[in-house]
Amino acid sequence: MSLLVVGLSHRSAPVSVLERASLSAEAQATLLTDTLAAEPAAEAAVLATCNRIELYADVEKFHAGVAELSTLLAQHSGVGLEELTPYLYVHYEDRAVHHLFSVACGLDSMVVGEGQILGQIKDALARGQHLHTAGRLINDLFQQALRVGKRAHSETGIDRAGQSLVTFGLEQLAEGAEVEKWAAGKRVLVIGAGSMSSLAATTLARLGVGELVIANRTLDRATRLASVLDGSGGPGGSGGSGGVSARAVPMASVADELSRADAVVSCTGATGLVLTADAVAAALAESSAGQLSEDGSGAGDGSGAGASGAADLRAPDGSLVARLAATASRDGRVHDRSAGVTEPFAEREAVSDGAVTGGTVTGGTGDGAEDGCPAGLDEPHSPEALAQHGAWLENASRPLRTAAVVPAASGPVRMALLDLAMPRDIDHAVHRIPGARLVDIESLAEASADAPMAADVDQVRRIVSDEVAAFGAAQRAAHITPTVVALRAMAADVVAGEIARLEGRLPALDEKQRAEISQTVRRVVDKLLHAPTVRVKQLASEPGGAGYADALRTLFDLAPETVASVSRADLNDADVKNRGLV
């Protein structure tokens, strides 16, 4: 059996494909059970995050394993195999181990060095253990990956090379300004109460925002999160975040809260849009109208206080505002260009459940869960689909494919939006709305591609290389262990048989004499076997050492079923032991 990984990530596929290929927790469980039901796989684990989907398996044959795993990914992700194939990458044996260790260290993350991936790897292992799809190889691999990731973070400065996706996203919203100064006093709407939304809310509270509003489909989860963060001293506050005021609202209140928000962070498990471009545009318009009303703009007939205000705010002669005012005076109006903003919105895809449309919440599925619910293929084993596997080995080093990001509308930013969901929560067309700035997974991918790499990255790469070599040696040595155990068991049986025969031929021996003879024979056998078994374990740990197990079985005529029984017993012991380590 050998380790195989088939997957796609932000490095191989555009965000549009990753969105459609996302797997819900239920879909991941079904994928694992179906993978074990498939003939080439003996054990499996799936690592699914916002920017990667990877299926790990212990397979008997490479090509059959690639075909089966790729077909299963397509079937459960809902993206057709023919469309998915160009974006898949394949890693085998040591390269598969190297890939997972690099992922665990944050080297393959969208933001280099981020540590959230360790929690996601731990969850993937726990899921495989719970479903009994993780055997010895998967247990050893993922346990070691967690140790390697922790070692990289403790022994190097990889944390300085990048931050969490939340922090990186907020830095992009701040557009070069200090995040603390940008966040100070802002009213922020957080949509969702899952792990990523909770991290975002906690980060914002620490940065000193003025107010946090948590909206979630399950109001109890939003209330619990708000109560932890609220430090305003109000009802339900626990004083956990200093002076930040935090409160929870149902999803039905999102439209009202949106018009009062300076910034929005969204990360839900909804399968469709949570905020449409129309909803954001309407909220900005309502916010502007409210501001004008508070300032007294447009009130009165130009006399008294109103006239005084107009005189105070008169634009300088020759300025753009003055020229627009002159045009309005001459033609009776200023040409309305707002229609140009809304035209592109009509061309977007239909809004799924959970979207805020025209300022109204139409429902929703997102409550902080991970990803959506995919469909399957009708003919996963068709020869036409399996014939495309030849190009997959080329995809591992393929550069990132991303669609062009629509430039943000010009003018001052009145609402900053951060979309950390996959599939996306916020309509991509928000990029075109004047006064709005949207940062999403797609734009984060482009921004992180240009981020400077820390010098510690090279040190982490050396750690990964060393750990891959050590893991390979340990696995190869472990491969011969059942054969060595079977050999020693056979020798013990031979000794026991000979001692019994001796007792039959020399019945006059007393107990002390029998014990001395028995111990002497066992010592002779142990000394004869010690050097060969130690040496064969050392040789087996080297590349190509698997053949030594076959040599031992042949030389000592060990029955294959005896070795297999030792392997099964050893595997069961390791499974029980490893299951309690996460």
Salt bridges, closest charged atoms under 4 A:
GLU19 OE2 - ARG424 NE 2.92
ASP34 OD2 - HIS76 NE2 2.87
GLU54 OE2 - ARG52 NH1 2.96
GLU54 OE2 - HIS99 NE2 2.53
GLU68 OE1 - HIS381 ND1 3.80
GLU83 OE2 - ARG20 NH1 2.54
ASP108 OD1 - ARG11 NE 2.90
ASP108 OD2 - ARG52 NH2 2.82
GLU155 OE1 - ARG151 NE 3.00
ASP159 OD1 - HIS153 ND1 2.46
GLU175 OE2 - ARG437 NH1 3.83
GLU211 OE1 - ARG187 NE 2.96
GLU211 OE2 - ARG247 NE 2.72
GLU257 OE1 - ARG247 NH2 3.02
GLU257 OE2 - ARG260 NH2 3.28
ASP278 OD2 - ARG348 NH2 3.09
ASP331 OD1 - ARG330 NE 3.51
ASP367 OD2 - ARG217 NH2 3.22
ASP427 OD2 - ARG348 NE 3.01
ASP440 OD2 - ARG424 NH1 3.20
ASP440 OD2 - HIS428 ND1 3.25
ASP440 OD2 - HIS431 NE2 3.89
GLU442 OE1 - ARG424 NH2 3.64
GLU442 OE1 - HIS428 ND1 3.99
ASP456 OD2 - ARG160 NH2 2.98
ASP458 OD1 - ARG461 NH1 3.51
GLU467 OE2 - ARG151 NH1 2.82
GLU498 OE1 - ARG501 NE 3.26
GLU503 OE2 - ARG514 NE 3.83
GLU511 OE1 - ARG514 NH1 3.46
ASP526 OD1 - ARG488 NH1 3.84
ASP550 OD1 - ARG553 NH2 2.03
ASP570 OD2 - ARG136 NH2 2.26
ASP575 OD2 - ARG579 NH2 2.27
